[in-house]
Amino acid sequence: MGKGGNQGEGAPDREAPMPTFSWEEIQKHNLRTDKWLVIDRKVYNITQWSSRHPGGHRVIGHYAGEDATDAFQAFHRDLDFVRKFLKPLLIGELAPEEPSQDRGKNSQITEDFRALRKTAENMNLFKSNHLFFLLLLAHIIVMESLAWFTVFYFGNGWIPTVITAFVLATSQAQAGWLQHDYGHLSVYKTSMWNHLVHKFVIGHLKGASANWWNHRHFQHHAKPNIFQKDPDVNMLHVFVLGEWQPIEYGKKKLKYLPYNHQHEYFFLIGPPLLIPMYFQYQIIRTMIVRKDWVDLAWAVSYYARFFATYIPFYGVLGAILFLNFIRFLESHWFVWVTQMNHIVMEIDREPYRDWFSSQLAATCNVEQSFFNDWFSGHLNFQIEHHLFPTMPRHNFHKVAPLVRSLCAKHGIEYQEKPLLRALQDIVRSLKKSGELWLDAYLHK
């Protein structure tokens, strides 16, 4: 219950004391129509405002009834600016006797992580090297130009066409990693410039939607590998993941597909189809349904440029087939890289862990090398990226030793593996989950 003071009649005019709340009371407000959260021991009612949240209502709603301090710091570059939006939402604070962490989360880990973050800030690890990102953009533009020149000079035969498709798939993959940087506000100090360049890269260079990406991807970062909260583990009954879900499906005799063979049909419907089929449809539909005309205009500019460039060589139908072949190639690259860090880790219901522990449970790293860094857009440092989403990727290797040290102090596993093994573990984890489903389906 809230506990506020009563000044009574005749009391001198002074500011009313701030109402205080217990965690028991706050945790009741975790519904779709009633959402409170806590930041730095202050209690905010975000029920009405969440629909106007730039990152989407779901990502902020996932912390309803919880302490969101570390998530708040992780997602925002300019905290003082963002706090201005919080002031009208303030309704009270935690009661003095209440701990800062809810649900028994480890306060010592939280304290140590915040000290680590402060150390990273003092080391200027959140300061970006603009030349680094300019060179990334330049090498994408060079590949786009080489692709056109290959067809222009050598003609539209099979060999030049296949070479061009692979070059364009590479540029698309690299543009995907680059838009990811701008989407996380990790390049410029001001959000406005990050958002503007993000729309250019994801819209004009890839034909996708910045808002669609933000609303989807930020949920993944807020609650990675948590069913009902991370859209990346919502596989629409095509795959069962982790240990809890396959056993639950098996017990309930759910068999939308033969999940004991999912490690085999993954090669047919996973990497080949995610971008050219599912993402392409979902992105276009989302922009139209939400009337996101700005993002749609950026996407149209991509398609106009692509077809104006390649219709003269392949005709309308040929250019459409060429585009989908490029996306077919890119989709393989994207799926293997994005799944090697997450699908092999714990995937479960909401465990209510502290920020540091929850990110370590859901992410793992792949060994550093120049190729691995480039190939994965530095997502081989997935642990560091998840802990510090706004940190420029070229600084991940600098903060990694500090993260390792904190993991060692608290007995938390810091997983890092070779690239080939990481890719193989995707198939192994799917096979293991499929076997758990089959055993539960047959015997429970």
N, C-alpha and C positions, 0 to 999 in steps of 0.2 A: 504494500500500500504506500501511496505517497504520504510524506509527513511534512507538513508546512507549518510555520509559526502563525499565531494569531496575535496581532498587535493590540487589539481591543480599542475601545473608545478613548479618546483623549491622548492616545499615544502620539508622539511627535512623528511628523512625516519622514519616512525613510523607506528605502527600498525593501520590499517584502523578501523574506528569506527564500532561497531556492528550494522548491520541493525536492525531497529525496525519495529514492526508490530502492527496493531490494531486488536482487537478481530473480527471485521467485516471481515478483510482479512483472519485471521486464520480459521474462521468458514467455509469459502468457501472450505477449503482443508480437506473435510471429506468424500471423495469418495474412492472407492476401489482402484483406480489407482492414487490417490493423497491424501496423508495423512500427516497432520501436527498435533503435539500436544505440549502442554506447560507443563514444569516441573520447578517449582521454578522460574517462569517468563522467562525462557529460551525457545526458540522456536526450535523444532526439526522436520526435515523432515524424517519420518519413512517409506516412500512409498516403497523403495526397501528393506530396512533392515527388515521390519516386517515379511517377509517370513522366516527369519532366527531366529526370536525371539523364545527362548526356550519354552516359554509358549504357543506358537502358534500365528499365524498372526491375528486371530480373536480377541483375548482378548485385544491386544494392539490397534488394529484397532477400537475397540468399543469406544475409547477415542479420535479418530481423530476429530480435530476441538475444543477440550476442554482442560481445565486444568486437568492434570492427576497427580498432585503432590501427593495427598493423596493415590491414587491407587498405584502409584510407591513405596511409602514408605510402604504401607501395604503388598505388595507381595514379597518384596526383603529383605533378611536378611543383606547382606553386601552391603550397598549403595555405598560405595567408589569404590568397585570392579565393580559394575554395571555401575557406571557413566563413567568408561573408555570406555564402548561401546557407550555411548551417544555422546562423544566428536566429532567423525567424522560426526555426524548427525546434529550438531548445525548449524543453519542458521541465528539466530538472537535472539532478545528478545522483550518482550512487550514494547511498547512505554511508556515513563514515566507517561503519563497522563492516561494510561489504568489501570483499577483495576486488582488485581491479579486473581479475580474470573470472569468467563465468565457467560453470560446469566443471570445476576442478582442473582447468587447464594449467599446465606447468608454468608457474609464474617466474621461476628461475631461468628457464629456457627463453621465455619472452623477454626478460630483462637483459639477458646476455645477447640475444639477437638484436635488440634495439641499440645496445652498445656497439655491436658489430656494424650496424648500419651507420651509426655516428662516425665510426672509424673510417668507413668507406667514403662518407661525405668529406671528412677531413683530408682524405687522400685524393680528393677531386675525381673520384671514380664515376661520378654522375655527370661529369663534364665531357662533352663529345668532341671528337676530332672531325671537324667539318670536311677536311680534305679526304678522310677515309670514306665518308658517305658520298662525296662527290665522285670519287673514283669508282665506287660501286655503281652509281647511276651511269657514269661514262661507259663502263664496260658493258652495261646492258644496251645502251644506245649503239655502241660499236657492233655488238652481235646482231641487232636488228638491221643495221646497215649492211653488214656482211651477208646476211640472209637474202636481202633484196638483190644485192650485187651478184650473188651466186646464180640466181635464176635469170637475172638480166643478162649476164655474160655467157653462161653455159646453157641456157635454155631450160625448158620445162620437162626434160626427160626424167626418167625414174631416179637416176643417181643424183643429179642436182636437186631434185625435189626432196628426196630422203635426207640428203645432207642439210638442206635448208630447214626441213622440219626439225631435225635434231638441234640445230643452232637456235631456232626460235623457241623450242621447248626449253633449252638451257636458259635463254634470256627470260622466258616466262617464270621459270623456277626462281631465278635470281631476283626478278622483280617482286616475286612473292615474298622472299625473305626481306627485301628492302622495304616494301610497304609495311611489313610487320614492325620494322624499326620506327617508322613514322607514326604508325597506329598506336604504339606504346609511348609516344611522346619522348623518345629517347635521343632525339637528334638536336632539336632546338630548345632553348630555354622557355620560350612562350608556346603555349598550346596552340594558338592561332596558326603559327607557321607550320607546326607539325601537322595539324589538321589539313591545311591547304595542300601541302606537298603530298600528304597521304592520299588525298582525293585524286591528285594528278597521277601518282604511281599506280594505285590500285584501279583507278577508273580509266585513265587514258592509256596506260601501258598494259593493263590486264583485262579491262572490260568488266570489272566487278564493282561492288558497292562498299564504300568505306563504312557506312552505318551498319550494313548487314554484318560486316566483319567485326566491328566493334562490339555490337550487342551479343554476338555469338562467342567471340574469343575471350572477352572479359569475364564471362561466366565461367569459362574453362579455367581461367587463372584464379578466380575467386574461390572456387571449390573444385579443384582438379580431381577427376576420377570418382566423383560422388554422384551416384544415381539420382535422377530428378533435378540435379543442379548443374552438372557439366554436360552440355549438349554433345560433346565429343564422345561420350560413352552411351549416348542414346542411339542404339543401332537398329531401332525399329524392328526388332525381332529377327534380324538377319544374323546376328552373332550374339552369343552369350559370353560375358566377360567376367574375369576375376574368379572368385570361388563362391561367393554368396549367390549371385544371380543364376548360374547354371544349376545349382542345387535346388533353388526355389522353383525354377522352371521345371526341373525334373520331378520334384515332388508333386507339382500341380499338373503333371502330364502334358505340359505345353510343348508342342513340336511343330513350330511354324516351318522349320527346316531341319534336316538331319544334322544337328549340331555336332555330333561326333565326327563329322566330316568337314567341319567349318575350316580347319586348317588347310584343306584341299580346295574347297570352293572359294576361299579367300582370294586365290590367284585369279579367279575368273570374274568376280564381282566387286572386289575391293580395289586394288590399284588401278585396274583398267577403267573403271566406271565412275569413280567418285567425282572427279572434276567435270568430265564431259557430259555426264548425265545428271547426277544428283545436285552438285553445286551450281551448275549452269542454270538448271531449272529453278532451283530455290532462290538464287540471287535475282534473276529477272522477275520472278513472281513477287518476291518481297518488295522490290523497288516499286512495282506497280500497285500492289495492295496498300502499301504504306504511303503511296503518293510522294515518294522520295525523288522529286523531279531533278534535283541538283545531281545526285549520284547517277540517275538515269542518263542525264545529259553527258556526264563524263564517260559513262559506259558506251553510249552511242558514238562518241568521238573516237573511241577505240575501234569499234566495228567499222565505222566510216573509213578510218585510216587503213585498216587491214584490207578491206575489200577493194578500196581504191588502188591499193598497192598490188594485189594479187589477182584480181579479176582479169586484168589485161593478159595475164599469163595462163590462167586456168579456166576462165569463164566463171559464171555465177555458181553453178553446182560444184565445179571443181574447187573453187575457193572455199566453199562451205565444208566440203570433205577435207580439204587441206587443214582448215582451222580445227576441225574435230580430231584429226590425226595428231596435230600438235598438242592438243589438250589431253589426248590419250597418252602420249609420251610423258607429258608433264605430270599427269596424275600418278603414274608409277613413282616418280621421283618424290612427289609430295607425300604420298601415303607412307612409303617406307621410312622417310625421314621423320615425319611427325608421330608415327606410331612406335618407333624404336625406343622412345623415352618414356612412354606412358602406358601402353597397353600391356606391357610386361610387369607393371607395378601393381600395387594394391588398388583394387577397384571395388568399392563397397558403398553402403549407406553412410549417412552423415555420422562421423565419429566424434565431432566436436573437439578437435585438437587445436593447439596453438598454431599460429601461422607458420612458424619454422618447421614444426613436426609434420604438419599436414602437407606441406610442399615436398618435403623429403620422402614422405611415404608414397607420393604419387609420381615422382620424377627420378630419372637416373641420367648419368652423363655418358658420353662416348669420348674416347681418348682424343686429345688434341693433336692436330697436325695441320699444316697449311691446307691440305686437300680437305680434311674433315671439316675445318672451319668454313671453307668456301662452299663445299658441297651441301652443308646443312644450314648455312646462314648463321653459323655460331650457335645453332640449337643443340650442338653436341655439349654445350654448357647449359643444359636445360635446368639443372638445379639452380645455378646462379641466376638464370633468367627468370625463373619463377619466384625466387626470393626477392629480386630487385627488377621488376618489369621495366622500369624507366631508365635503367642503367644502359648506356651505350654498349653494344655487344663487344666492341674491341677492348673493353675493360674487364670482361668476365674472367679471363685468366689471372688477372691481378687480385680479384677478390676471392677466387677459388680456394687458396690456401687458408684464408681466414674462416671460410665456411667449413672446410675439412677439420680445422682445429676445434670449432664449436661442436661439430658432430662427434668428434672423439671425446670431448669433455663430457657429453651427455649420453654417450653410448648409442648414438643414432647412426645407422649404416649410411655411408656415403658411397653409392654405387657408381662405378665407372668401368667401362668395358671397351674392347676393340669394336670397330665399326661392323665387321662381318658378324661377330658374335651377337651384336645388338640386333642386327637384321634377322638372324636366325632365331633369336629369342621371341620375335613376334609370332612366328609359326609355332614354336614350342608352347607359348602361352595359350594360343588358340586351341592347340591340341589338348593341353591339360584341362582347359575349361570344358571342352567338348566331352572329354572322358568323365569329368565330374557330373555333367548333365546326364550322360547315358547311364551311369551307375545309379544316380538318383531316380531316373525315369524307370529303370527296370526293377529296382529293389526297394524303393521307399514309398 
